[in-house]
Amino acid sequence: MLGLIKGKAVLIGPTDCIGHGACKTACPFDAITLVFGTERRGLDIPLLKPNFESNVPGIYVAGELGGMGLIKNALTQGQQALEAIAKAGVKRPGALDVLIVGAGPAGLAASLAAKKMGLSYETVEQDALGGAVFQYPRGKLVMTAPVVLPLIGKVQFRNTTKEELLKFWTQACNGNGLKIRYKERVENMERKDGAFHVRTSTQQYVAASVLLAIGRRGTPRKLGVPGEELPKVVYRLIDPEQYRGQKVIVVGGGDSALEAAASIAELGDTEVCLSYRGGAFQRAKQRNRRRVDEASAKGQLKLLLNSQIRAIREDAVLMNQAGKDVQLRNDAVIVSAGGILPNDFLKSIGIQVETKYGTA
């Protein structure tokens, strides 16, 4: 991405940057700063203290909700947040020491840490173990890094698949007797008598502290166009095979969009269009951009840069590309435009949020 020309650092491949924290760690001159969002694309982040506590005393945030979506970072933050909760030592008669909301990487590490430290806890998850990882397409290659987990020790995963990673996490849960309640969604939270009373879709909990380890994918970013409510519109790819023989439009410019488009195109008997509002894929990994370029060169995939969908119909999609209105025959639309912060929920429990535009 960077080149040294006449003794000065010059951007020679800026779109290759994926914002990985390892670059900051590896830089011998401490010349790299990690930021949230970009000048154009803001990122909503809850206001947090260095110990992961929000502006509401007793409510902590770790993982993707706090802006750290990489698996290793989320695992580390979940553990660190639990250590901060244990250090605070807040106890309430008849209440759990901590309620962990979410069983993705951050929630899993937090649950292991709570178990190791002997804290009374419960973990609730609205979907299944793995959180955002569980929603990845089948067979997706997952890139992570070695990390030390409570009760388990050093985990050496680097490049693995979604299925292998979830199998390992399932064994970690079962082998250590973790208490995780699945298909249970938090609906309301309020503080009474010095403790948090949390109502879920199935029961009520009382906890001295709460760790929010939820992601952003539970609230997908929508297009806001007519026809988006049609059943042919979905917000994640589960299995490319279900689209065999169909005309598919994938919307988005990040890794999930490029992976979805390439995976379906590589089936060989589909018509796939990848629609992105920008002129270049600046947020996707080089490997995914290469897959899309190869599929495009083979005629398996059509790139629609500088395009935006205007309306969705039963058998077609209306869009504007580079100032021109076009209509495309269509059977399915996959919107991979990321997720949005659950602002209404955060606001209801008093957590303040700020929007970062390329700032630390």
VEXLUM-385795 format. One record per residue (C-alpha): chain; x, y, z. Coordinates in Angstrom, 2 decimals. Example, Ala and Ser with C-alpha at 12.3 -4.5 7.8 and 13.67 -1.06 7.14 Angstrom:
BEGIN
+---+---------+---------+---------+
! c !       X !       Y !       Z !
+---+---------+---------+---------+
! A !   12.30 !   -4.50 !    7.80 !
! A !   13.67 !   -1.06 !    7.14 !
+---+---------+---------+---------+
END
This chain:
BEGIN
+---+---------+---------+---------+
! c !       X !       Y !       Z !
+---+---------+---------+---------+
! A !    0.00 !    0.00 !    0.00 !
! A !    2.87 !    2.35 !    0.88 !
! A !    6.03 !    2.87 !   -1.12 !
! A !    9.26 !    4.72 !   -0.38 !
! A !   10.01 !    7.11 !   -3.24 !
! A !   13.04 !    9.44 !   -2.97 !
! A !   13.07 !    8.91 !    0.77 !
! A !    9.41 !    9.78 !    1.31 !
! A !    6.41 !    7.55 !    1.99 !
! A !    3.92 !    7.65 !   -0.88 !
! A !    0.52 !    5.98 !   -1.28 !
! A !    0.89 !    3.57 !   -4.19 !
! A !   -2.02 !    1.21 !   -3.47 !
! A !   -4.35 !    2.88 !   -0.95 !
! A !   -7.30 !    0.61 !   -1.75 !
! A !   -5.28 !   -2.36 !   -0.48 !
! A !   -5.63 !   -1.06 !    3.09 !
! A !   -8.20 !   -3.00 !    5.12 !
! A !   -7.62 !   -1.17 !    8.40 !
! A !   -6.04 !   -4.11 !   10.23 !
! A !   -4.69 !   -3.27 !   13.67 !
! A !   -1.63 !   -5.45 !   13.09 !
! A !   -0.11 !   -2.67 !   10.96 !
! A !   -0.11 !   -0.26 !   13.89 !
! A !    1.53 !   -2.87 !   16.10 !
! A !    4.15 !   -3.75 !   13.49 !
! A !    5.15 !   -0.20 !   12.55 !
! A !    8.60 !    0.45 !   14.12 !
! A !    8.10 !    4.24 !   14.05 !
! A !    4.62 !    4.38 !   15.64 !
! A !    3.54 !    6.30 !   12.55 !
! A !    0.13 !    4.65 !   12.07 !
! A !   -3.06 !    5.75 !   13.77 !
! A !   -6.20 !    3.62 !   13.75 !
! A !   -9.41 !    5.57 !   13.18 !
! A !  -13.13 !    4.85 !   13.04 !
! A !  -15.08 !    5.63 !    9.87 !
! A !  -13.97 !    7.88 !    7.03 !
! A !  -14.50 !   11.52 !    6.13 !
! A !  -17.56 !   10.53 !    4.08 !
! A !  -18.77 !    7.40 !    5.85 !
! A !  -19.25 !    8.01 !    9.55 !
! A !  -19.31 !    5.24 !   12.14 !
! A !  -21.51 !    5.44 !   15.24 !
! A !  -19.60 !    4.44 !   18.36 !
! A !  -20.86 !    4.36 !   21.98 !
! A !  -18.93 !    6.69 !   24.28 !
! A !  -16.68 !    4.44 !   26.37 !
! A !  -14.07 !    4.80 !   29.08 !
! A !  -10.69 !    3.04 !   28.70 !
! A !  -12.07 !    0.13 !   30.77 !
! A !  -14.96 !   -0.35 !   28.27 !
! A !  -17.56 !    1.13 !   30.63 !
! A !  -20.18 !    3.34 !   28.97 !
! A !  -21.49 !    6.64 !   30.28 !
! A !  -24.03 !    4.53 !   32.21 !
! A !  -22.15 !    3.15 !   35.25 !
! A !  -22.27 !   -0.63 !   35.23 !
! A !  -22.93 !   -1.08 !   31.50 !
! A !  -19.89 !   -2.13 !   29.48 !
! A !  -19.43 !   -2.57 !   25.73 !
! A !  -17.00 !   -4.86 !   23.86 !
! A !  -16.51 !   -6.13 !   20.32 !
! A !  -18.24 !   -5.03 !   17.14 !
! A !  -20.69 !   -2.68 !   18.87 !
! A !  -17.73 !   -0.68 !   20.12 !
! A !  -16.16 !   -0.54 !   16.66 !
! A !  -13.86 !   -3.57 !   16.90 !
! A !  -15.17 !   -6.18 !   14.50 !
! A !  -12.00 !   -8.24 !   13.92 !
! A !  -12.26 !  -11.62 !   15.64 !
! A !   -9.03 !  -11.39 !   17.62 !
! A !   -9.80 !   -7.85 !   18.79 !
! A !  -13.31 !   -8.84 !   19.84 !
! A !  -12.03 !  -11.89 !   21.75 !
! A !   -9.45 !   -9.74 !   23.54 !
! A !  -11.92 !   -6.97 !   24.36 !
! A !  -14.48 !   -9.40 !   25.78 !
! A !  -11.90 !  -10.76 !   28.17 !
! A !  -10.60 !   -7.30 !   29.13 !
! A !  -14.09 !   -5.98 !   29.77 !
! A !  -14.84 !   -8.86 !   32.13 !
! A !  -11.58 !   -8.21 !   33.95 !
! A !  -12.67 !   -4.58 !   34.38 !
! A !  -16.05 !   -5.69 !   35.73 !
! A !  -14.37 !   -8.07 !   38.19 !
! A !  -11.98 !   -5.31 !   39.28 !
! A !  -14.89 !   -2.93 !   39.92 !
! A !  -16.26 !   -5.58 !   42.26 !
! A !  -19.87 !   -4.36 !   42.21 !
! A !  -22.18 !   -6.78 !   44.02 !
! A !  -25.93 !   -6.69 !   44.63 !
! A !  -27.88 !   -9.13 !   46.84 !
! A !  -29.82 !  -11.63 !   44.75 !
! A !  -28.32 !  -10.37 !   41.49 !
! A !  -25.92 !  -11.86 !   38.97 !
! A !  -22.46 !  -10.34 !   38.98 !
! A !  -22.81 !   -9.78 !   35.24 !
! A !  -25.25 !  -10.43 !   32.41 !
! A !  -23.45 !  -10.91 !   29.08 !
! A !  -25.54 !  -10.00 !   26.06 !
! A !  -24.27 !  -11.68 !   22.89 !
! A !  -22.36 !  -14.89 !   22.18 !
! A !  -20.12 !  -13.79 !   19.35 !
! A !  -16.33 !  -13.65 !   19.82 !
! A !  -16.50 !  -10.92 !   22.50 !
! A !  -19.35 !  -12.60 !   24.40 !
! A !  -17.67 !  -16.01 !   24.22 !
! A !  -14.38 !  -14.70 !   25.63 !
! A !  -16.27 !  -12.78 !   28.32 !
! A !  -18.20 !  -15.92 !   29.31 !
! A !  -14.95 !  -17.90 !   29.59 !
! A !  -13.43 !  -15.10 !   31.69 !
! A !  -16.47 !  -14.95 !   33.98 !
! A !  -16.33 !  -18.71 !   34.46 !
! A !  -12.59 !  -18.61 !   35.21 !
! A !  -12.94 !  -15.77 !   37.73 !
! A !  -15.83 !  -17.43 !   39.52 !
! A !  -18.35 !  -14.67 !   38.81 !
! A !  -22.04 !  -15.43 !   38.75 !
! A !  -23.19 !  -14.78 !   35.19 !
! A !  -25.62 !  -15.63 !   32.41 !
! A !  -25.07 !  -15.16 !   28.67 !
! A !  -28.02 !  -14.55 !   26.35 !
! A !  -27.84 !  -14.65 !   22.55 !
! A !  -30.66 !  -13.77 !   20.16 !
! A !  -29.44 !  -16.17 !   17.49 !
! A !  -26.70 !  -18.82 !   17.78 !
! A !  -23.13 !  -19.22 !   18.97 !
! A !  -20.72 !  -17.11 !   16.95 !
! A !  -22.86 !  -14.03 !   16.42 !
! A !  -21.81 !  -12.44 !   13.12 !
! A !  -19.55 !  -15.43 !   12.35 !
! A !  -22.60 !  -17.73 !   12.49 !
! A !  -24.19 !  -15.61 !    9.74 !
! A !  -21.24 !  -16.00 !    7.37 !
! A !  -21.87 !  -17.99 !    4.17 !
! A !  -21.12 !  -21.72 !    4.26 !
! A !  -17.47 !  -22.50 !    3.76 !
! A !  -16.36 !  -18.88 !    4.17 !
! A !  -12.64 !  -18.51 !    4.84 !
! A !  -12.14 !  -16.80 !    8.20 !
! A !   -8.93 !  -14.90 !    8.90 !
! A !   -7.93 !  -14.43 !   12.52 !
! A !   -4.75 !  -14.52 !   14.61 !
! A !   -3.41 !  -16.44 !   17.61 !
! A !   -5.01 !  -15.37 !   20.88 !
! A !   -4.96 !  -16.51 !   24.50 !
! A !   -8.40 !  -17.37 !   25.90 !
! A !   -9.39 !  -17.96 !   29.54 !
! A !   -9.64 !  -21.66 !   30.53 !
! A !   -8.39 !  -22.67 !   27.06 !
! A !   -4.98 !  -21.08 !   26.63 !
! A !   -3.37 !  -20.11 !   23.34 !
! A !   -5.47 !  -20.68 !   20.23 !
! A !   -3.42 !  -20.91 !   17.03 !
! A !   -6.12 !  -20.35 !   14.38 !
! A !   -5.04 !  -18.13 !   11.46 !
! A !   -6.89 !  -19.11 !    8.28 !
! A !   -9.81 !  -21.44 !    8.87 !
! A !  -13.41 !  -21.88 !    7.78 !
! A !  -16.56 !  -20.71 !    9.45 !
! A !  -17.56 !  -24.30 !   10.22 !
! A !  -14.20 !  -25.23 !   11.79 !
! A !  -14.19 !  -22.11 !   13.95 !
! A !  -17.75 !  -22.66 !   15.17 !
! A !  -16.95 !  -26.32 !   15.91 !
! A !  -14.00 !  -25.25 !   18.05 !
! A !  -16.09 !  -22.66 !   19.90 !
! A !  -18.86 !  -25.20 !   20.50 !
! A !  -16.33 !  -27.61 !   22.00 !
! A !  -14.97 !  -24.77 !   24.15 !
! A !  -18.47 !  -24.05 !   25.49 !
! A !  -19.38 !  -27.66 !   26.14 !
! A !  -15.99 !  -28.56 !   27.59 !
! A !  -16.07 !  -25.70 !   30.09 !
! A !  -19.75 !  -25.83 !   30.98 !
! A !  -20.59 !  -22.32 !   29.81 !
! A !  -24.11 !  -21.10 !   30.45 !
! A !  -25.41 !  -19.60 !   27.21 !
! A !  -29.10 !  -19.18 !   26.48 !
! A !  -29.82 !  -19.06 !   22.74 !
! A !  -32.81 !  -17.63 !   20.85 !
! A !  -33.28 !  -15.11 !   23.63 !
! A !  -33.45 !  -11.43 !   22.70 !
! A !  -33.11 !   -8.53 !   25.14 !
! A !  -36.24 !   -6.38 !   24.95 !
! A !  -35.92 !   -3.97 !   27.85 !
! A !  -33.40 !   -2.88 !   30.46 !
! A !  -33.80 !   -0.52 !   33.41 !
! A !  -31.94 !    0.25 !   36.59 !
! A !  -33.78 !   -0.18 !   39.89 !
! A !  -32.44 !   -0.41 !   43.43 !
! A !  -28.85 !   -0.26 !   42.21 !
! A !  -29.16 !   -3.23 !   39.82 !
! A !  -30.11 !   -3.77 !   36.19 !
! A !  -33.44 !   -5.46 !   35.54 !
! A !  -33.28 !   -6.98 !   32.08 !
! A !  -36.31 !   -8.44 !   30.34 !
! A !  -35.70 !  -10.81 !   27.44 !
! A !  -38.08 !  -12.57 !   25.08 !
! A !  -38.38 !  -15.46 !   27.57 !
! A !  -37.55 !  -14.29 !   31.09 !
! A !  -36.14 !  -11.60 !   33.40 !
! A !  -32.67 !  -11.17 !   34.91 !
! A !  -31.26 !   -8.98 !   37.64 !
! A !  -27.56 !   -8.15 !   37.37 !
! A !  -25.09 !   -5.83 !   39.08 !
! A !  -23.35 !   -5.18 !   35.73 !
! A !  -24.15 !   -5.75 !   32.07 !
! A !  -21.75 !   -6.38 !   29.19 !
! A !  -23.12 !   -5.61 !   25.74 !
! A !  -21.21 !   -7.84 !   23.33 !
! A !  -23.72 !   -7.52 !   20.53 !
! A !  -22.85 !   -6.84 !   16.92 !
! A !  -24.30 !   -4.58 !   14.26 !
! A !  -25.48 !   -7.23 !   11.79 !
! A !  -28.65 !   -7.88 !   13.75 !
! A !  -29.92 !   -4.59 !   12.31 !
! A !  -28.97 !   -4.68 !    8.62 !
! A !  -28.57 !   -1.41 !    6.72 !
! A !  -31.46 !   -1.15 !    4.27 !
! A !  -31.72 !    0.61 !    0.93 !
! A !  -34.92 !    2.47 !    1.73 !
! A !  -36.41 !    1.99 !   -1.74 !
! A !  -39.87 !    0.89 !   -2.93 !
! A !  -40.22 !   -2.87 !   -3.14 !
! A !  -37.54 !   -3.66 !   -0.56 !
! A !  -40.15 !   -5.56 !    1.45 !
! A !  -40.48 !   -8.21 !   -1.30 !
! A !  -39.49 !  -11.74 !   -0.21 !
! A !  -36.78 !  -11.92 !   -2.87 !
! A !  -34.73 !   -9.31 !   -0.93 !
! A !  -32.38 !  -10.67 !    1.76 !
! A !  -29.50 !   -9.19 !    3.77 !
! A !  -27.02 !  -12.04 !    3.92 !
! A !  -25.91 !  -14.99 !    1.84 !
! A !  -26.30 !  -18.39 !    3.45 !
! A !  -25.66 !  -20.81 !    0.58 !
! A !  -24.78 !  -19.85 !   -3.00 !
! A !  -26.48 !  -23.02 !   -4.30 !
! A !  -29.93 !  -21.61 !   -3.57 !
! A !  -29.38 !  -19.07 !   -6.38 !
! A !  -28.33 !  -21.52 !   -9.07 !
! A !  -29.94 !  -20.65 !  -12.39 !
! A !  -31.18 !  -17.25 !  -11.20 !
! A !  -30.54 !  -13.59 !  -12.03 !
! A !  -29.05 !  -12.08 !   -8.87 !
! A !  -28.05 !   -8.56 !   -7.89 !
! A !  -25.70 !   -8.10 !   -4.92 !
! A !  -25.54 !   -4.60 !   -3.42 !
! A !  -22.50 !   -3.35 !   -1.51 !
! A !  -18.78 !   -2.68 !   -1.71 !
! A !  -17.39 !   -4.45 !    1.33 !
! A !  -16.02 !   -7.96 !    1.81 !
! A !  -19.40 !   -9.59 !    2.42 !
! A !  -20.81 !   -8.16 !   -0.82 !
! A !  -17.81 !   -9.18 !   -2.92 !
! A !  -17.69 !  -12.64 !   -1.38 !
! A !  -21.41 !  -13.17 !   -2.00 !
! A !  -21.23 !  -12.01 !   -5.62 !
! A !  -18.12 !  -14.07 !   -6.41 !
! A !  -19.45 !  -17.21 !   -4.70 !
! A !  -22.69 !  -17.15 !   -6.71 !
! A !  -20.94 !  -16.21 !   -9.96 !
! A !  -18.50 !  -19.10 !   -9.61 !
! A !  -21.40 !  -21.56 !   -9.81 !
! A !  -21.25 !  -20.94 !  -13.55 !
! A !  -24.94 !  -20.99 !  -14.45 !
! A !  -26.13 !  -17.76 !  -12.83 !
! A !  -26.35 !  -14.13 !  -13.93 !
! A !  -24.79 !  -11.98 !  -11.23 !
! A !  -24.54 !   -8.20 !  -11.04 !
! A !  -22.57 !   -6.46 !   -8.30 !
! A !  -23.91 !   -2.96 !   -7.66 !
! A !  -21.86 !   -0.43 !   -5.71 !
! A !  -22.44 !    3.28 !   -5.33 !
! A !  -18.71 !    4.07 !   -5.41 !
! A !  -16.26 !    4.01 !   -8.27 !
! A !  -13.86 !    1.50 !   -6.65 !
! A !  -13.90 !   -1.12 !   -3.89 !
! A !  -11.91 !    0.62 !   -1.18 !
! A !  -13.04 !   -1.37 !    1.86 !
! A !  -12.59 !   -4.94 !    0.62 !
! A !   -9.63 !   -7.26 !    0.98 !
! A !   -7.39 !   -7.69 !   -2.05 !
! A !   -8.22 !  -11.40 !   -2.21 !
! A !  -11.93 !  -10.65 !   -2.60 !
! A !  -11.30 !   -7.93 !   -5.19 !
! A !   -9.22 !  -10.42 !   -7.14 !
! A !  -12.05 !  -12.99 !   -7.11 !
! A !  -14.49 !  -10.40 !   -8.42 !
! A !  -12.07 !   -9.26 !  -11.14 !
! A !  -11.51 !  -12.86 !  -12.27 !
! A !  -15.24 !  -13.62 !  -12.36 !
! A !  -15.83 !  -10.40 !  -14.30 !
! A !  -13.08 !  -11.24 !  -16.81 !
! A !  -14.68 !  -14.65 !  -17.42 !
! A !  -18.07 !  -13.07 !  -18.04 !
! A !  -19.55 !  -14.68 !  -14.91 !
! A !  -20.19 !  -11.38 !  -13.15 !
! A !  -21.13 !   -7.87 !  -14.25 !
! A !  -19.79 !   -4.91 !  -12.29 !
! A !  -22.13 !   -1.94 !  -11.86 !
! A !  -20.00 !    0.75 !  -10.24 !
! A !  -21.41 !    4.22 !   -9.50 !
! A !  -24.87 !    2.68 !   -9.35 !
! A !  -27.80 !    2.86 !   -6.93 !
! A !  -31.03 !    0.88 !   -6.86 !
! A !  -34.12 !    3.09 !   -7.12 !
! A !  -36.89 !    0.50 !   -6.91 !
! A !  -37.36 !   -3.27 !   -6.71 !
! A !  -40.12 !   -5.12 !   -8.54 !
! A !  -41.21 !   -8.75 !   -8.66 !
! A !  -39.24 !   -9.52 !  -11.81 !
! A !  -36.90 !   -6.52 !  -12.21 !
! A !  -34.78 !   -3.88 !  -10.52 !
! A !  -34.70 !   -0.20 !  -11.46 !
! A !  -31.42 !    1.56 !  -10.89 !
! A !  -29.42 !    4.60 !  -11.81 !
! A !  -25.90 !    4.06 !  -13.08 !
! A !  -23.62 !    7.01 !  -13.79 !
! A !  -26.65 !    9.26 !  -14.23 !
! A !  -28.60 !    6.89 !  -16.49 !
! A !  -31.75 !    4.97 !  -15.51 !
! A !  -31.64 !    1.26 !  -16.33 !
! A !  -33.91 !   -1.72 !  -15.73 !
! A !  -32.58 !   -5.22 !  -15.17 !
! A !  -34.44 !   -8.52 !  -15.12 !
! A !  -34.04 !   -9.99 !  -11.67 !
! A !  -34.96 !  -12.94 !   -9.45 !
! A !  -33.14 !  -12.10 !   -6.20 !
! A !  -31.50 !   -9.16 !   -4.43 !
! A !  -28.85 !   -9.56 !   -1.72 !
! A !  -28.15 !   -6.35 !    0.20 !
! A !  -24.73 !   -6.50 !    1.86 !
! A !  -24.43 !   -2.92 !    3.02 !
! A !  -23.38 !   -3.65 !    6.58 !
! A !  -25.33 !   -3.09 !    9.77 !
! A !  -26.45 !   -0.09 !   11.77 !
! A !  -26.11 !    0.60 !   15.44 !
! A !  -29.21 !   -0.34 !   17.51 !
! A !  -29.61 !    3.35 !   18.40 !
! A !  -33.15 !    3.07 !   19.75 !
! A !  -32.12 !    0.37 !   22.20 !
! A !  -28.97 !    2.21 !   23.29 !
! A !  -30.92 !    5.44 !   23.71 !
! A !  -33.56 !    3.67 !   25.79 !
! A !  -30.93 !    2.59 !   28.33 !
! A !  -29.16 !    5.95 !   28.34 !
! A !  -25.97 !    5.14 !   26.40 !
! A !  -24.53 !    8.09 !   24.50 !
! A !  -23.30 !    7.60 !   20.94 !
! A !  -20.93 !    9.71 !   18.84 !
! A !  -20.27 !    9.54 !   15.09 !
! A !  -16.64 !    9.18 !   14.09 !
! A !  -15.57 !   10.57 !   10.72 !
! A !  -12.06 !    9.21 !   10.31 !
! A !  -11.00 !   10.00 !   13.87 !
! A !   -9.51 !    7.86 !   16.62 !
+---+---------+---------+---------+
END
